[in-house]
Amino acid sequence: MKKLTDSEISAAIAGLPGWTVKDEKLHHQYKFPDFPHAIGFMTIAAPSIEKMNHHPEWFNVYNKVVVDLTTHDAGGITQRDVELAKLLDSIAAKLS
């Protein structure tokens, strides 16, 4: 998988509300009503993430889940990161 150019990343972010680039990674913070919803999001997402074999850097505190996506093998953001961001957004939308 090839690393996306800056213009390709900008185009991808335009279709990913709330996502930004931070430290050369796709970055998003999800906020849920409470801790069970936040953990539920991570638990529900885990099997699909495993199937993709593309794992996020994520961090949870109470009702927040912070996600950073990058493809280490490519040295930056790839289409796989964009696809994972879309998947996470669709799961989060069902839980919010």
Summary of the structure (lengths in Angstrom):
residues: 96
radius of gyration: 12.9
end to end distance: 32.1
largest distance: 37.4
contacts: 270
relative contact order: 0.25
helix: 49%
strand: 24%
